[in-house]
Structures are given as C-alpha cells and as structure tokens.
Amino acid sequence: MDKLFTEVYSEDTTPYGPVSFLATTWRASPDISGYAQQDAHEFFITALNEIHTCSRGSTNVHCNCITHATFAGQLQSDVKCERCGNVTSTVDPMLDVSLDFRGTSGENNTLASCLRRFTQPEKLGAKYTCKSEKCSKASQEASKRLSFRTLPPVLCFQFKRFEHKTADKTSARKIDTPVRFPASLNMAPYTTLAIDNPEKAANGIFPGPAGMFDYDLFAVINHEGKMDNGHYTNFARYQDEWCRFDDDKVTPSTLGACLNSPAYMCFYVKRHLDYKVETRPTYVLARETEAVREKEKEKEKEAARMKEVEDALLATV
C-alpha cells in the first residue's frame, strides 16, 4: 500500500499498474486469487481487513488504524416490543453499507429511497423474546429498526446487484435495475439522532452545526455486462476533475457521465472532516513507542561502553 501511494503521488508520468498490491492481496487471501472473475466488493472488504491486520498498533477494540479511521462507523439496531413498547438497542461496527433494490428493473430506485428502506422498521413477527418484566419474557410481536449512530469520514455504499436465490451459485442472477445517486448527500435523516427526534427531523432540524452530515461523491465502481461475462470500470474525482478508469485506459470524464453510470459501489467523503486533537492514530503511537525503546537501547549501549572504558582505566592504575 505504501508503494502504491508513493507511485500515485510521484512526479513520474510513466503509467503505473498496482501489480505488487494485487499479488500481495492474492497471497494474503487465496479465496480471491487467480484470474477468475471476482467480486469488487469482496475484494474491497478483504483489502481493508488485511490493511487493518498489517497496521502497526492495530487492535480489535476501538481501533484507529488507517482502515478504521477512514471507513469505520457504527450502526444502531433498536428492537421494539409491540406489546409493552420496551426497546432494546445494540451498536455494531460497520465498514460499508449494503443496500437492497425494490421492484422490477422498470421502476426507479434512488440512493435516498434505498437508505429510507434501510432505516425503516422491519417486522420480526412473534419470534422476539422481550426482556421486560411486563411481558414475562414471553415471545411477542416486535419490530427492528437500523440507524446510523456514528458516521465515518468515508461512506461506502454497495448495491446488491447479485442475487443468489439458492445455495447453488449457478442460479445467481444480476439485477440491472438503474439507480440514481446524487453528487452530494445529507445523511442527517438516517441517523439515530434524527430517528430519536422525529418531529424535529420532519422539520429539517438536526443537532449540531450545519453541514456536519454532508457528503460529496468522489468515486463510483460500475459493473457492466452479465454475471458470467461482466466487466468492472470506475469513475474517480480529483478535486473538481473526473476520470473514467477502464483497465489500462484512463480518460477525462464528467460528473454527468458518472451519475448516469450503472453503479455497483458509491463512495462519499465527508465535506467537513472532524479532527480530534486528543486522538492519535495507533500507528503513530506505535512508532513513537518504538523510537523510545530505541533510545533506551542506545543509552544502555552507551552506559555499557562507558563502563568498559572505566574498567580499562582502573586496570591500568
């Protein structure tokens, strides 16, 4: 990854292919190695997990390695008992969001409609065991609702275009439903804060400074073709300039062309990034700790050398 970024930001204009990055990923994850067709979303998640694992000082609890500092957020799940109204909440980490389509390919889908469905209450039936004393822990009707408790600096959305109705992968099909997605996205209506205050949210009143929920589109991955002979391309933005990437061909493009593409994954970056002065990345802490240890070793070596000199002087007296 270091080599990849070094090449991307170097002044050398020679075209660069991330062969070493691909080979390293293959060695780390044999399941996605080889020249067979692989899923871009699966590769993305695998790469993030490997980068997390290889980051110095990374942990599985409140990790702020480069992967989690960039992509990690939190989803809150609220399960409500329909009988007594008791709500049980759990918070889970997320690196991306997978969104379902609805209806046939002739119906319009938007990123906003997908997010509304994602955060709408879902009936669980009478399978829920309520923990409230009012229900005596008997099975009751319940509903479940997801919301975004913590938003990451970069949001990744994956549209579920590949459907597997059975365990047999040969029966899989691709959903070619068009989806419209915006150049700018406000995530406030889908947050836990908005869902907990529906009246204020309905009037467009959200806590915090204006703009803290705003995101801007900066990359889109497209899947063209069918399941067995598909091809991935993507659009990416650098400042205000858009480019289209198709294997080794990189051509100038426009925002309009990007917004009309058959999106499989969309990436949005937070317009106003939050910086916590007191929070330091684990790799920085690890580097500083290692530097302190090196200095201590140097001091020990110097002390040992001085002792040898003193012993030699005493021996000559």
N, C-alpha and C positions, 0 to 999 in steps of 0.2 A: 504494500500500500504506500509506503514511503517513496519507493521508486516511481510508482505511478504518479503521485503528486509532484515529485521532482521533475519528471518529464513533461507533465502538463504545463507547469509554470516556468519551464526553462525557455531561454531565448532561441533555442534550436528549432528551426522551422521544418525539420525533417519529420514526416508523418510517423506517429508512434502507435504501435499496437500493443496492448497490455497482455502480451503472451505470458510473461512470468507470473502476473497476477492470476491469470486463468489456470496455469499449471499448478500454482500453489494451492488454489481452491480445489482443484481436482485431487491433489494428494491428500488434502485435509478431509475431503468429502467424496469418497469413492462412488456414492449413490448418484452423483450428478456429473461424474467424469465420463470422458469418451465423447464421441462425435454424434451420438443420437440426439434427437430433439429434447430439449429440457425446458422446464417452465421458468420464465423470467422472475416471477415472484418467489418461487422456491430458491432460486439462485441468490436473490437479494437477501432473503432471511438467513440463508446459510452463510453468506459472506459477512453479514452483521454479527452473527453468533461467533464466527471464527475470529473476527477482529476483536470482539469483546474478550474472548478467551485468551488471545495473544497480547492484550494490552497489559502493560506493567501496572500492577497495583489494582487490577480489576477484581471486583467481588460480586457476589450474587445478591447482596443486600445493600440497597441504596447506592448502587454503583454509579459513578460519574465518569466512566471511561468515555472515549470519544463516541462510541456507538450509542450509549445511553444518554450522554449529554446532548446528542443531536436528535435522536429519534424516539426516546422513551417518554411515554406519558402514562396516565392512569385512567382506567375505566371503572366507573362505579355501577354496581348491579344492585338494584333495590327490588326485593321480593315482598309483595304486599298481600297479606291475608285478606280475602274479600269478606270474611265473616266478622273479624274483630278490628280490622284496619291496622294490625301490627305490621311494621316494616322492618325487614332485616337487610342490612347493607353490607356488601363486601366490596373491596377495592382490589383490582388486579392490574398488573403492569401490561403495557402494550408497546409494540414497536411499529405496528401498522394497523390499518382498519380494512377489513374485507366486507364489501357491500353487495347485497343481492339486487338483482333486477326483478321487475314485476311485469307480468303481461307478455304479450307477443312482441315480435320484432317491429310490428307496425305502430306500437304505442311509444310515446315519447317518455324517455327517462332523463332525469337530471341528477346531478350530484346532490343538489339540495333535497330532492324527493327521496333519494336513497338514504340520506342522513336522517330525514324525518322518520322513515320507516325503521331505521336502525335504532332510533331513540324512542319509538312508540312502545307503550305497554304491550306485552305479549301474554296471552292466557296460558297458564300452565295446567289447567284442569284440576282435578281433585287429587293430585299426586304430592301436594306440599304438606309437610308436617309442621304446623305452626308451633312456635316456641313460646307463645303467650299462654299464661295461665288460664285466660278466658276460654281458650279452645281446648284445654286439657291435652294438648299435643296431638289431637286427632287430625286426620287428613282433611284438608279443606281446599276450596277453590282459591286459587292465588294467581297473581299476575307478576310479571317480571319486566323491569324497565332498565335499560342501559343509558348512561350519560357519561360525558367526558369530565372527569374530576380535575385532571391536570393535563394541559395541552403542551406538547413538545415544541421545540423550535422548528422542526421539520415534520410535517404531516404527510404520511404516505397512504394513499387510498388504492385498494385493489378491487376491481370489479370482477365478480365471479362469472367469467365468460365460459368456463369449462365445467360442464355438469356431468356428474357420474351418478346415474340412477341406481346402479347395482355395483357390487364389488368388482365385477368384470370391467376392466379398463377399456376393453374393445367396444363397449356400449356407450362410451363417453361421447358427448357432442359439444359443439361450440355454440354459444349464444351470440349471435351477431346483432343484438339489439343496439341501436345507436344511443349514445348517452351524451348529453350536453353538460359541459362543465365550464365554470367561469374563470376569468383571468384573476379575479380577486374573490376571496371567500371570507365571510364573517362567521366564526364558529360559536358566537355567543349563544344562539338559540338552542344549541345542542349540549351545553354544559350543565353540570349538576347545579350550579348557582341559578341558572335560568329555570330549570325544571322544579327546583325547590321554591321558586317565586314566580308562579305562572302569571299572576296578574301584572306584575311589573314587566315581565318578559313580553306579554301581549302588547304592551305599550312601548316596547323598544327600550325599556330602562334596564340596564345591566350594571352590576357593581364594577368599580374600578375605573381607571382613566379610559377615555375614548381611544379606540384603536388597539387596545391590548388583545383583542380577539381576531384581528385582521391578518389574513394570509394572502400571499401572492404566488401565483403559479410560476414554476421555474423549470419543470421537466415533465414529459409525458412519454410513457412507453406504449407502443402500439403493437397489436398482433394482427397481422394480415393473412388471409387465407383460411384454410380449414385445420382441423385437429391434426391430421396426418401429414400435411404439407404446408404448415404455416411458416411465417417469417416475421421476425421482430425488427422494428425500426423505432426510432425515438426522436423527440424534439427536446432541445435544451436551450435555456436562455442564459446569456452572459450580459449582465447589466440590462440594456434595452434591445439587444440583438438576439434574434432567434436563429438556430441552425437545425437542420434535419440530418440525422445520422442513419445511414443505411449501409451496414457492414463497413467497408473501407471508404465509402463515399460520404463526404461531409459537404453539404451545400447550404448557402444562405436561405433563410425562410422567413416567415412572418407569423405573428401571433394568430392571425386569422386562419392560416393553414393548420396551425397546431390545434386550435379549438374545434376544427372540423375533422380531426383525425379520429380513427377508431380506437379510443383509449382503452388500455388494459390496466395501466397503473398511472396515477397522477401524484405529483409531488408539489407541495406548497410550503413555502418558507414564511415564518412569522415576520410581519412587517417591522415590528418593534421588538427587538430581542431583549430579554430580561437578563441582566448581569447581576450576579450576587457576589459582592466583593469578598464576603467571608468564605465563599465556597471555592475550593481549589481542586482542579482535576486530580484524580488518583495517580495518573502517570507523572504529574509534576511533583507530587508528594513523594512518590517512589524514587524519582530522580534525585530529589533533594536528600532523601534518606541515604541513598547510595553514595552521594557526594560526601555526606557527613562521615559515613563509615570509612571512605577512602582517606579522608583527612585524619581520622583516628588511627588508621593503619600506618599512615606516613609519620604521625607523631610517635607511634610505638617503635617504628623502624629507626627514627632519629634518636630516640631515647636509648635504644639498644646500641646504636653506633657510638653515641657519646660515652656509654658505659664501657664499651670496649676500649675507647681511647683513654679513659681514666684508668682502667685496669692496666693498660700498657704502660702508662706513665708511672703508676705506682710500682710496677715491676722493675722499672729502670732505676728507681731510687735506692 
